Amino acid sequence: MVQRLEVRELERDYIEFWPAGTRAKGEYHCSDCGYGVVVTTVLPLCPMCSCESWEQAAWSPFRRTAAGIF
């Protein structure tokens, strides 16, 4: 039972990084500086810090609406 919980925690904490040049569509954030981009073709080098790895942003249809409320 303890091992199953540890595996679930590891899976939940796992973050996938996408390298620059990868075909992608959506919102991504630079893994170094946090700069955000929305792409429809390929991931670029980060224009702020030249990092080559990106993290896909969690998508929610209410994220921008909720951010405006607070």
WOVENDA-V785126 format. One record per helix or strand of 2 or more residues. SS is the DSSP state (A for helix, B for strand). FROM is the first residue (numbers start at 1). TO is the last residue. If there is no record, write none. Layout:
BEGIN
ss: [SS,SS]
from: [FROM,FROM]
to: [TO,TO]
END
This chain:
BEGIN
ss: [A,B,B,B,B,A]
from: [2,17,26,36,53,63]
to: [13,19,30,39,56,69]
END
